[in-house]
Amino acid sequence: MSIKLTESDYLDLKILVEETLDNVESMCSFDESISNLEQMQEILERVNHSHQ
């Protein structure tokens, strides 16, 4: 199954992930959440690159 995001959706998701990651990192005790968010960010990057 392939996921197709519009560029607008991709950018919105990317910003949300980055902001959430920054917020969680500032709280210092959410290693698993940070890891999950980083993985989501990587997936978004891969999806974006595959559609360019």
N, C-alpha and C positions, 0 to 999 in steps of 0.2 A: 504494500500500500504506500503510495507516495503522498506526501503532504505538500500542497501548493499554497503558498502565502502570497498575497499581493505585497508589493513593495511597502505600501503604507502599513499593512499589518505587521510585516517583518520589523519595520522601524519602531512601531509602537511596542511590540513585544521586547525588542532589544533594549529600548529605553527602560521599560518596566523591570526587566531582569537586572540591568545595571544599577538602577536606583535601589531595588530591593537588596541586591548584593551589598551595596555600600551601606545600607541601613543595618543589615545583619552583621556585617563585619565590625561595625562600630559598637556592637553589643558584646562581642568577644566570646560568646559561649555557644555558638550555633554552628559548629564545624560541619555537621552533616548537612545542614541547610545550605551552608556556603558551597559545599561540594556539589549539591544538587543544582543549585543555581548556576554554578560554573558549567556544569554539564549541559544544562538547558541553553546557556549562552553559546556553547560550542555547537550544539545541534542547530541552533538558529543560524549560526555562521555557515555551517555546511549546507543547510537548505538554501540559504541565500546564494552561495557560490554555485550551487548546482543549477540555479535558474538564470544565471547571468550569461 
